[in-house]
Amino acid sequence: MKSRIFDFIDEDLTGLKKSGLCRQLPFIDSPQEPRVKINGKETILLCSNNYLGLANHPKVKEAAISAIEKYGFGSGASRLVSGNMEPHMELEERLARFKGSEAALVFNSGYHANIGIISALVGRGDVVFSDKLNHGSIVDGCILSRAEVKRYPHKDMNVLEGLLKKHTSHLTPHTSLIITDGVFSMDGDVAPLKELSELSEKYGCMLMADDAHATGVLGANGKGTLEHLGVENPEIIQMGTLGKALGCFGAYIAGSRKLIDYLINKSRPFIYTTSLPPAVCAASIAAIDIVENEPQIRQDL
Ligand SMILES: Cc1ncc(COP(=O)(O)O)c(C=O)c1O
């Protein structure tokens, strides 16, 4: 008799197809450029996150190729075992300098970084206040943490403050976290980080900003949303990605040395995974060089 165990998959896929919601992978048959071939058709590409055109930049490619020649391709292990090489550490130093933070830690993707930091910082019995339009990786990080999640309407500081007041008895920096995209990934608008920073100080919560779409783009020097808004608060935990404007792959957390040491010890998506190939780190360093030394590309954008 034929097994019926996986019939639910046929049923689900048929349902998705009927409602026009079945996802399919487009095929890009060229490097990431303003014009690409998608499914064989010449197309103007307006949906990529390669905002500065660095994904196919000669200096970025050259850095990756030299690193492959020097280090080979794979890193072979987790950073905590034998996968911690010079480009990983150099990239973290560069990121910390770029962001003006004490230290930085590289994660394998923005998704890893978000699930890794939220689940390390809060846990069962704690509370996370999260903007309703936050990225899916933040949503998943909140679920993984097992903390109670209070979602506030998009950028609504009045509702957020109401929620903070309601939970005051519970709020200590160790048990509560406000979290927001810096630039929201679908709408492209900017989070009210000045107000969020004030609320986090007033109610004694941690605050984290996901600068996936602002790194390399916003602010006079491309440092991100805080620079763009003129917010100076070294306590804000800043996450950003290397795979969008920087044209590479991976992500980072910038913050205090003790926060980074804590994550190295507590963040499971950092601990239990093979580290990025060193060539990816070398390419990211070259991309940061370009962002720092060629402001014209940001002005053109
Ligand atoms: C706001 C935001 N955070 C995190 C991510 C995840 O980053 P990554 O693509 O490096 O996993 C994305 C995009 O995918 C994003 O838009």
The ligand as an SDF file (V2000), in Angstrom:
LIG
                    3D

 16 16  0  0  0  0  0  0  0  0999 V2000
   15.6780   43.9400    8.7610 C   0  0  0  0  0  0  0  0  0  0  0  0
   16.3750   42.6600    8.4160 C   0  0  0  0  0  0  0  0  0  0  0  0
   17.0220   41.9880    9.4000 N   0  0  0  0  0  0  0  0  0  0  0  0
   17.6600   40.8360    9.1450 C   0  0  0  0  0  0  0  0  0  0  0  0
   17.7060   40.3010    7.8770 C   0  0  0  0  0  0  0  0  0  0  0  0
   18.4250   39.0080    7.6580 C   0  0  0  0  0  0  0  0  0  0  0  0
   19.6810   39.2480    7.1420 O   0  0  0  0  0  0  0  0  0  0  0  0
   20.4370   38.1320    6.2930 P   0  0  0  0  0  0  0  0  0  0  0  0
   19.8760   38.2260    4.9070 O   0  0  0  0  0  0  0  0  0  0  0  0
   21.8870   38.4890    6.3840 O   0  0  0  0  0  0  0  0  0  0  0  0
   20.1310   36.8160    6.9460 O   0  0  0  0  0  0  0  0  0  0  0  0
   17.0670   40.9760    6.8260 C   0  0  0  0  0  0  0  0  0  0  0  0
   17.0800   40.5080    5.4190 C   0  0  0  0  0  0  0  0  0  0  0  0
   17.0630   39.4510    5.0170 O   0  0  0  0  0  0  0  0  0  0  0  0
   16.3740   42.1800    7.1010 C   0  0  0  0  0  0  0  0  0  0  0  0
   15.7200   42.8090    6.1410 O   0  0  0  0  0  0  0  0  0  0  0  0
  1  2  1  0
  2  3  1  0
  2 15  2  0
  3  4  2  0
  4  5  1  0
  5  6  1  0
  5 12  2  0
  6  7  1  0
  7  8  1  0
  8  9  2  0
  8 10  1  0
  8 11  1  0
 12 13  1  0
 12 15  1  0
 13 14  2  0
 15 16  1  0
M  END
$$$$
